[in-house]
Amino acid sequence: MYGSVHGSLVPAGESDVAGAGNELCLGDNLEYMKGLIERGYEGKFRLIYIDPPFFTRSSFNASVSVRGSDGASHKVHHLAYDDKFDRSLDYYIENMTVRLLMMKDLLADDGLMWIHLDWHSSHYIKLVLDEIMGEKNFVNEIIWQYKSGGSGKRHFARKHDTILVYSKSGKYYIDVPKEKSYNRDRKPYRFRGVAEYKDEGGWYTLVNMKDVWNIDMVGRTSSERTGYATQKPLELLRRIVEASTEEGDICGDFFCGSGSLPAAAYALGRRWMCCDSEEMAVSMTRRRLRTAGAEFGLVRQDARDPASGRAAIEIVGTDRLEDGKRLYRCRLADIRPDIDTGSIQLKDRGYVEEALRSDRLQFADHIMIDNRFDGIFSCRHIFDASAGEFSFVAEDGFAAVVADIFGREYVAEFFEEKE
C-alpha cells in the first residue's frame, strides 16, 4: 500500500517550472538536485541558502518532550545528524564540491548563493567556491555574531558563524537593507542634505547594512524553537531572503534541517524547494510549515518502507454529502512506535520506556491523509495528532500515515466504531 509520499511531481524530464510550488523532500540532496535539473529548474533559483555540516566531528541532537506516569514532562535527546566525516577532510571537501557544482547549475544568472559555515571549514570551502563560482563573483563574507555558546581558557570565545555569498554573474540582484548609524556623542550633525533621526539612544543616520550581523540565536524559551540542535533564527533567514529575492522568486535549501529557510520564504511570499536526508528534520519542518498554514508538496527520493511499528485510526462517524462523497470523522486510536533506542541518549531511555507504558498516544506527532489514495500515498492533509478528532472528505480509497515525534512513519489501519 505504501509507495512514496509526494506532491505534484511530474515525470522525470518534463518541466513543471511554470506552476512551481513549494516542495519538501526527504532524501539525498544530490539526487534531488539532479531531479530538479531534469524537471527544468536549471537556472531558476534566485536564492540558494545552505547550512551544511561544518566538519565539526561531532553529533547533533534534536530534543522532544515526553510525559511520565506522574504527568511530569521530560526532555529526550535524539540523534538529529552526524557531522563526524570519519573518512577524512578530503572526503568532506569532495562531498561538498559535487553538491556546490549542482547548486551552481540551479542558480539563476542574477541569483545569489549563501553558504553558512563556521571556523571549522569556511576557509576550505571558500577556496572551493572561488574555483567553482569564480573569485570575481565573491560578493560578501557575512559575520553572524551571537552571544550563545561556550568559551575556553586557551582561546577567545567563538561567538560567530561565517556566511559566504557568491553570485553566478556580475548582474546579481541584491537589495541591501538600511541600519542605524549613531552619530558621535549621539548628537545631531546637521549636515546639509543628510537626513537625521532621533530615538531613545540619540541621533542617527540610516546607512547600508554592514557585514557583521548581531542576531540572537534561537533561545530555549523562544516560541520558534523546534528542538533541533542547529536551528537558525527566523530573523537571520528573513534578512537573507528579503535581500536576495523578490516576491514569487524560487528559494532553495538542500540541507534544510529544522526548516528556517522555507519558513522565512513562505512568510515573505516566496516559493521554495528544500531537502534533507534525515527523517526527523523533515518531520519537524513539515509540522512547522503546516502550523504556519503553508501548502506544499512532499517528495521522497527513494521508496523507503515505513517503520515496523503500527498505528490505528478509528472512524468515529461518517456523513454522506450531496455529491456522493463522505465526510469522515476520525481519531487516532493507537500507536505502537518503533523506537530506535540507539539514537536516544542513554540517560533519556528510561523516560521513553516509562512514557510508552503510561501513554503511547503521546508519541504520535501528526497524521497525514490521502483522501484519493490510488496505491501510491500522496499527503493531501496533515492533522495534529494531539488535537483529538479530525475530519476529511473522501469518495473511494483513502489512507493514512502517522508520524511519531522522532520522525518515523507508520501506515495506519482504519476501523469503524462499533455500536
Secondary structure, 3 states (H helix, E strand, C coil): CCCCCECCCCCCCCCCCCCCCCEEEECCHHHHHHHHHHCCCCCCEEEEEECCCCCCCCEEEEEEEEECCCCCEEEEEEEEEECCCCCCHHHHHHHHHHHHHHHHHHEEEEEEEEEEECCCCHHHHHHHHHHHHCHHHEEEEEEEECCCCCCCCCCCCCCEEEEEEEECCCCCCCCCCEEEEECHHHCCCCCCCCCCEEECCEEEEEEECCCEEECCCCCCCCCCCCCECCCCCHHHHHHHHHHHCCCCCEEEECCCCCCHHHHHHHHCCCEEEEEECCHHHHHHHHHHHHHCCCCCEEEECCCCCCCCCEEEEEEEEEEECCCCCEEEEEEEEEEECCCCHHHECHHHHHHHHHHHHHCHHHHEEEEEEECCCCCCCECCEEEEHHHCCEEEEECCCCEEEEEECCCCEEEEEEEECCC
